[in-house]
Every structure is written in C-alpha cells, then in structure tokens.
Amino acid sequence: MDFKNPLNEKSEFAVNFDNPNFSLASKLPGLVDPGKVTALQIKFDGKADFPNTGRMIVTTKGLPPWIYYLQGE
C-alpha cells in the first residue's frame, strides 16, 4: 500500500494496527519528505483466533490519525 506525506514539511509517522493478525513487513523509513510516497508492506498472519479485518492507524505530531480499513486474505 502506498502512503503519501500530505504535509508541507518532513514528518515522522507511526503505524499501529488494532488486530494482531496485521503488521508491517518492513521498517518505517523515518522522516518522510513532503509529498513523497512511501510503500508500506502489510503482513497478514491469518490466525483463527482473530478476525480477518482490522484497521491500520497512521499518526504524526498532534494531527488526527489516518485510518485505513484492512481485509486479509
């Protein structure tokens, strides 16, 4: 999935998931330049104890979070 820094300055973003079936397959790049697109690789484990849907929550310094709805296969 592609994530673009919509801000006018370099920013660092944090990614969290509300379902342990989902995780990032790679490390975040740190500071992201304004307007730059970063590829986020999302891993789905598919454990039966948890649903195959979840949310990815992206946050940065004091702004409301971006919420992405996920469905694993």
MODELLER restraints for C-alpha pairs under 7 A, 6 or more apart:
rsr = mdl.restraints
at = mdl.atoms
rsr.add(forms.Gaussian(group=physical.xy_distance, feature=features.Distance(at['CA:1:A'], at['CA:39:A']), mean=5.72, stdev=0.5))
rsr.add(forms.Gaussian(group=physical.xy_distance, feature=features.Distance(at['CA:1:A'], at['CA:40:A']), mean=5.25, stdev=0.5))
rsr.add(forms.Gaussian(group=physical.xy_distance, feature=features.Distance(at['CA:1:A'], at['CA:41:A']), mean=6.36, stdev=0.5))
rsr.add(forms.Gaussian(group=physical.xy_distance, feature=features.Distance(at['CA:2:A'], at['CA:37:A']), mean=6.27, stdev=0.5))
rsr.add(forms.Gaussian(group=physical.xy_distance, feature=features.Distance(at['CA:2:A'], at['CA:38:A']), mean=5.64, stdev=0.5))
rsr.add(forms.Gaussian(group=physical.xy_distance, feature=features.Distance(at['CA:2:A'], at['CA:39:A']), mean=4.49, stdev=0.5))
rsr.add(forms.Gaussian(group=physical.xy_distance, feature=features.Distance(at['CA:2:A'], at['CA:40:A']), mean=5.96, stdev=0.5))
rsr.add(forms.Gaussian(group=physical.xy_distance, feature=features.Distance(at['CA:3:A'], at['CA:37:A']), mean=5.52, stdev=0.5))
rsr.add(forms.Gaussian(group=physical.xy_distance, feature=features.Distance(at['CA:3:A'], at['CA:38:A']), mean=5.21, stdev=0.5))
rsr.add(forms.Gaussian(group=physical.xy_distance, feature=features.Distance(at['CA:3:A'], at['CA:39:A']), mean=6.21, stdev=0.5))
rsr.add(forms.Gaussian(group=physical.xy_distance, feature=features.Distance(at['CA:3:A'], at['CA:40:A']), mean=6.87, stdev=0.5))
rsr.add(forms.Gaussian(group=physical.xy_distance, feature=features.Distance(at['CA:4:A'], at['CA:35:A']), mean=6.03, stdev=0.5))
rsr.add(forms.Gaussian(group=physical.xy_distance, feature=features.Distance(at['CA:4:A'], at['CA:36:A']), mean=5.57, stdev=0.5))
rsr.add(forms.Gaussian(group=physical.xy_distance, feature=features.Distance(at['CA:4:A'], at['CA:37:A']), mean=4.17, stdev=0.5))
rsr.add(forms.Gaussian(group=physical.xy_distance, feature=features.Distance(at['CA:4:A'], at['CA:38:A']), mean=6.11, stdev=0.5))
rsr.add(forms.Gaussian(group=physical.xy_distance, feature=features.Distance(at['CA:5:A'], at['CA:32:A']), mean=6.56, stdev=0.5))
rsr.add(forms.Gaussian(group=physical.xy_distance, feature=features.Distance(at['CA:5:A'], at['CA:33:A']), mean=6.92, stdev=0.5))
rsr.add(forms.Gaussian(group=physical.xy_distance, feature=features.Distance(at['CA:5:A'], at['CA:34:A']), mean=5.49, stdev=0.5))
rsr.add(forms.Gaussian(group=physical.xy_distance, feature=features.Distance(at['CA:5:A'], at['CA:35:A']), mean=5.03, stdev=0.5))
rsr.add(forms.Gaussian(group=physical.xy_distance, feature=features.Distance(at['CA:5:A'], at['CA:36:A']), mean=5.70, stdev=0.5))
rsr.add(forms.Gaussian(group=physical.xy_distance, feature=features.Distance(at['CA:5:A'], at['CA:37:A']), mean=6.57, stdev=0.5))
rsr.add(forms.Gaussian(group=physical.xy_distance, feature=features.Distance(at['CA:6:A'], at['CA:34:A']), mean=6.50, stdev=0.5))
rsr.add(forms.Gaussian(group=physical.xy_distance, feature=features.Distance(at['CA:6:A'], at['CA:35:A']), mean=5.59, stdev=0.5))
rsr.add(forms.Gaussian(group=physical.xy_distance, feature=features.Distance(at['CA:7:A'], at['CA:34:A']), mean=5.62, stdev=0.5))
rsr.add(forms.Gaussian(group=physical.xy_distance, feature=features.Distance(at['CA:7:A'], at['CA:35:A']), mean=6.92, stdev=0.5))
rsr.add(forms.Gaussian(group=physical.xy_distance, feature=features.Distance(at['CA:8:A'], at['CA:34:A']), mean=5.18, stdev=0.5))
rsr.add(forms.Gaussian(group=physical.xy_distance, feature=features.Distance(at['CA:9:A'], at['CA:33:A']), mean=6.64, stdev=0.5))
rsr.add(forms.Gaussian(group=physical.xy_distance, feature=features.Distance(at['CA:9:A'], at['CA:34:A']), mean=5.15, stdev=0.5))
rsr.add(forms.Gaussian(group=physical.xy_distance, feature=features.Distance(at['CA:10:A'], at['CA:31:A']), mean=5.84, stdev=0.5))
rsr.add(forms.Gaussian(group=physical.xy_distance, feature=features.Distance(at['CA:10:A'], at['CA:32:A']), mean=5.32, stdev=0.5))
rsr.add(forms.Gaussian(group=physical.xy_distance, feature=features.Distance(at['CA:10:A'], at['CA:33:A']), mean=4.50, stdev=0.5))
rsr.add(forms.Gaussian(group=physical.xy_distance, feature=features.Distance(at['CA:10:A'], at['CA:34:A']), mean=5.46, stdev=0.5))
rsr.add(forms.Gaussian(group=physical.xy_distance, feature=features.Distance(at['CA:11:A'], at['CA:31:A']), mean=5.10, stdev=0.5))
rsr.add(forms.Gaussian(group=physical.xy_distance, feature=features.Distance(at['CA:11:A'], at['CA:32:A']), mean=5.40, stdev=0.5))
rsr.add(forms.Gaussian(group=physical.xy_distance, feature=features.Distance(at['CA:11:A'], at['CA:33:A']), mean=6.87, stdev=0.5))
rsr.add(forms.Gaussian(group=physical.xy_distance, feature=features.Distance(at['CA:12:A'], at['CA:30:A']), mean=5.53, stdev=0.5))
rsr.add(forms.Gaussian(group=physical.xy_distance, feature=features.Distance(at['CA:12:A'], at['CA:31:A']), mean=4.50, stdev=0.5))
rsr.add(forms.Gaussian(group=physical.xy_distance, feature=features.Distance(at['CA:12:A'], at['CA:32:A']), mean=6.15, stdev=0.5))
rsr.add(forms.Gaussian(group=physical.xy_distance, feature=features.Distance(at['CA:12:A'], at['CA:60:A']), mean=6.30, stdev=0.5))
rsr.add(forms.Gaussian(group=physical.xy_distance, feature=features.Distance(at['CA:13:A'], at['CA:58:A']), mean=6.50, stdev=0.5))
rsr.add(forms.Gaussian(group=physical.xy_distance, feature=features.Distance(at['CA:13:A'], at['CA:59:A']), mean=5.57, stdev=0.5))
rsr.add(forms.Gaussian(group=physical.xy_distance, feature=features.Distance(at['CA:13:A'], at['CA:60:A']), mean=4.88, stdev=0.5))
rsr.add(forms.Gaussian(group=physical.xy_distance, feature=features.Distance(at['CA:14:A'], at['CA:58:A']), mean=5.58, stdev=0.5))
rsr.add(forms.Gaussian(group=physical.xy_distance, feature=features.Distance(at['CA:14:A'], at['CA:59:A']), mean=5.25, stdev=0.5))
rsr.add(forms.Gaussian(group=physical.xy_distance, feature=features.Distance(at['CA:14:A'], at['CA:60:A']), mean=6.43, stdev=0.5))
rsr.add(forms.Gaussian(group=physical.xy_distance, feature=features.Distance(at['CA:15:A'], at['CA:56:A']), mean=6.77, stdev=0.5))
rsr.add(forms.Gaussian(group=physical.xy_distance, feature=features.Distance(at['CA:15:A'], at['CA:57:A']), mean=5.69, stdev=0.5))
rsr.add(forms.Gaussian(group=physical.xy_distance, feature=features.Distance(at['CA:15:A'], at['CA:58:A']), mean=4.61, stdev=0.5))
rsr.add(forms.Gaussian(group=physical.xy_distance, feature=features.Distance(at['CA:15:A'], at['CA:59:A']), mean=6.64, stdev=0.5))
rsr.add(forms.Gaussian(group=physical.xy_distance, feature=features.Distance(at['CA:16:A'], at['CA:56:A']), mean=5.77, stdev=0.5))
rsr.add(forms.Gaussian(group=physical.xy_distance, feature=features.Distance(at['CA:16:A'], at['CA:57:A']), mean=5.17, stdev=0.5))
rsr.add(forms.Gaussian(group=physical.xy_distance, feature=features.Distance(at['CA:16:A'], at['CA:58:A']), mean=6.57, stdev=0.5))
rsr.add(forms.Gaussian(group=physical.xy_distance, feature=features.Distance(at['CA:17:A'], at['CA:23:A']), mean=6.82, stdev=0.5))
rsr.add(forms.Gaussian(group=physical.xy_distance, feature=features.Distance(at['CA:17:A'], at['CA:55:A']), mean=5.69, stdev=0.5))
rsr.add(forms.Gaussian(group=physical.xy_distance, feature=features.Distance(at['CA:17:A'], at['CA:56:A']), mean=4.62, stdev=0.5))
rsr.add(forms.Gaussian(group=physical.xy_distance, feature=features.Distance(at['CA:17:A'], at['CA:57:A']), mean=6.08, stdev=0.5))
rsr.add(forms.Gaussian(group=physical.xy_distance, feature=features.Distance(at['CA:18:A'], at['CA:54:A']), mean=6.03, stdev=0.5))
rsr.add(forms.Gaussian(group=physical.xy_distance, feature=features.Distance(at['CA:18:A'], at['CA:55:A']), mean=5.64, stdev=0.5))
rsr.add(forms.Gaussian(group=physical.xy_distance, feature=features.Distance(at['CA:18:A'], at['CA:56:A']), mean=6.86, stdev=0.5))
rsr.add(forms.Gaussian(group=physical.xy_distance, feature=features.Distance(at['CA:19:A'], at['CA:54:A']), mean=5.43, stdev=0.5))
rsr.add(forms.Gaussian(group=physical.xy_distance, feature=features.Distance(at['CA:21:A'], at['CA:44:A']), mean=5.46, stdev=0.5))
rsr.add(forms.Gaussian(group=physical.xy_distance, feature=features.Distance(at['CA:21:A'], at['CA:45:A']), mean=4.91, stdev=0.5))
rsr.add(forms.Gaussian(group=physical.xy_distance, feature=features.Distance(at['CA:21:A'], at['CA:46:A']), mean=5.81, stdev=0.5))
rsr.add(forms.Gaussian(group=physical.xy_distance, feature=features.Distance(at['CA:21:A'], at['CA:47:A']), mean=6.35, stdev=0.5))
rsr.add(forms.Gaussian(group=physical.xy_distance, feature=features.Distance(at['CA:21:A'], at['CA:50:A']), mean=6.82, stdev=0.5))
rsr.add(forms.Gaussian(group=physical.xy_distance, feature=features.Distance(at['CA:22:A'], at['CA:42:A']), mean=6.75, stdev=0.5))
rsr.add(forms.Gaussian(group=physical.xy_distance, feature=features.Distance(at['CA:22:A'], at['CA:43:A']), mean=5.59, stdev=0.5))
rsr.add(forms.Gaussian(group=physical.xy_distance, feature=features.Distance(at['CA:22:A'], at['CA:44:A']), mean=4.77, stdev=0.5))
rsr.add(forms.Gaussian(group=physical.xy_distance, feature=features.Distance(at['CA:22:A'], at['CA:45:A']), mean=6.53, stdev=0.5))
rsr.add(forms.Gaussian(group=physical.xy_distance, feature=features.Distance(at['CA:23:A'], at['CA:42:A']), mean=5.76, stdev=0.5))
rsr.add(forms.Gaussian(group=physical.xy_distance, feature=features.Distance(at['CA:23:A'], at['CA:43:A']), mean=5.20, stdev=0.5))
rsr.add(forms.Gaussian(group=physical.xy_distance, feature=features.Distance(at['CA:23:A'], at['CA:44:A']), mean=6.77, stdev=0.5))
rsr.add(forms.Gaussian(group=physical.xy_distance, feature=features.Distance(at['CA:24:A'], at['CA:41:A']), mean=5.81, stdev=0.5))
rsr.add(forms.Gaussian(group=physical.xy_distance, feature=features.Distance(at['CA:24:A'], at['CA:42:A']), mean=4.68, stdev=0.5))
rsr.add(forms.Gaussian(group=physical.xy_distance, feature=features.Distance(at['CA:24:A'], at['CA:43:A']), mean=5.77, stdev=0.5))
rsr.add(forms.Gaussian(group=physical.xy_distance, feature=features.Distance(at['CA:25:A'], at['CA:41:A']), mean=5.29, stdev=0.5))
rsr.add(forms.Gaussian(group=physical.xy_distance, feature=features.Distance(at['CA:25:A'], at['CA:42:A']), mean=5.53, stdev=0.5))
rsr.add(forms.Gaussian(group=physical.xy_distance, feature=features.Distance(at['CA:25:A'], at['CA:43:A']), mean=5.40, stdev=0.5))
rsr.add(forms.Gaussian(group=physical.xy_distance, feature=features.Distance(at['CA:26:A'], at['CA:41:A']), mean=6.33, stdev=0.5))
rsr.add(forms.Gaussian(group=physical.xy_distance, feature=features.Distance(at['CA:44:A'], at['CA:72:A']), mean=5.86, stdev=0.5))
rsr.add(forms.Gaussian(group=physical.xy_distance, feature=features.Distance(at['CA:46:A'], at['CA:52:A']), mean=6.54, stdev=0.5))
rsr.add(forms.Gaussian(group=physical.xy_distance, feature=features.Distance(at['CA:52:A'], at['CA:71:A']), mean=5.71, stdev=0.5))
rsr.add(forms.Gaussian(group=physical.xy_distance, feature=features.Distance(at['CA:52:A'], at['CA:72:A']), mean=5.03, stdev=0.5))
rsr.add(forms.Gaussian(group=physical.xy_distance, feature=features.Distance(at['CA:53:A'], at['CA:70:A']), mean=5.48, stdev=0.5))
rsr.add(forms.Gaussian(group=physical.xy_distance, feature=features.Distance(at['CA:53:A'], at['CA:71:A']), mean=4.39, stdev=0.5))
rsr.add(forms.Gaussian(group=physical.xy_distance, feature=features.Distance(at['CA:53:A'], at['CA:72:A']), mean=6.17, stdev=0.5))
rsr.add(forms.Gaussian(group=physical.xy_distance, feature=features.Distance(at['CA:54:A'], at['CA:69:A']), mean=6.03, stdev=0.5))
rsr.add(forms.Gaussian(group=physical.xy_distance, feature=features.Distance(at['CA:54:A'], at['CA:70:A']), mean=5.15, stdev=0.5))
rsr.add(forms.Gaussian(group=physical.xy_distance, feature=features.Distance(at['CA:54:A'], at['CA:71:A']), mean=6.56, stdev=0.5))
rsr.add(forms.Gaussian(group=physical.xy_distance, feature=features.Distance(at['CA:55:A'], at['CA:67:A']), mean=6.47, stdev=0.5))
rsr.add(forms.Gaussian(group=physical.xy_distance, feature=features.Distance(at['CA:55:A'], at['CA:68:A']), mean=5.55, stdev=0.5))
rsr.add(forms.Gaussian(group=physical.xy_distance, feature=features.Distance(at['CA:55:A'], at['CA:69:A']), mean=4.64, stdev=0.5))
rsr.add(forms.Gaussian(group=physical.xy_distance, feature=features.Distance(at['CA:55:A'], at['CA:70:A']), mean=5.63, stdev=0.5))
rsr.add(forms.Gaussian(group=physical.xy_distance, feature=features.Distance(at['CA:56:A'], at['CA:67:A']), mean=5.79, stdev=0.5))
rsr.add(forms.Gaussian(group=physical.xy_distance, feature=features.Distance(at['CA:56:A'], at['CA:68:A']), mean=5.06, stdev=0.5))
rsr.add(forms.Gaussian(group=physical.xy_distance, feature=features.Distance(at['CA:56:A'], at['CA:69:A']), mean=6.45, stdev=0.5))
rsr.add(forms.Gaussian(group=physical.xy_distance, feature=features.Distance(at['CA:57:A'], at['CA:65:A']), mean=6.28, stdev=0.5))
rsr.add(forms.Gaussian(group=physical.xy_distance, feature=features.Distance(at['CA:57:A'], at['CA:66:A']), mean=5.77, stdev=0.5))
rsr.add(forms.Gaussian(group=physical.xy_distance, feature=features.Distance(at['CA:57:A'], at['CA:67:A']), mean=4.74, stdev=0.5))
rsr.add(forms.Gaussian(group=physical.xy_distance, feature=features.Distance(at['CA:57:A'], at['CA:68:A']), mean=6.48, stdev=0.5))
rsr.add(forms.Gaussian(group=physical.xy_distance, feature=features.Distance(at['CA:58:A'], at['CA:65:A']), mean=5.55, stdev=0.5))
rsr.add(forms.Gaussian(group=physical.xy_distance, feature=features.Distance(at['CA:58:A'], at['CA:66:A']), mean=5.09, stdev=0.5))
rsr.add(forms.Gaussian(group=physical.xy_distance, feature=features.Distance(at['CA:58:A'], at['CA:67:A']), mean=6.49, stdev=0.5))
rsr.add(forms.Gaussian(group=physical.xy_distance, feature=features.Distance(at['CA:59:A'], at['CA:65:A']), mean=4.74, stdev=0.5))
rsr.add(forms.Gaussian(group=physical.xy_distance, feature=features.Distance(at['CA:59:A'], at['CA:66:A']), mean=6.53, stdev=0.5))
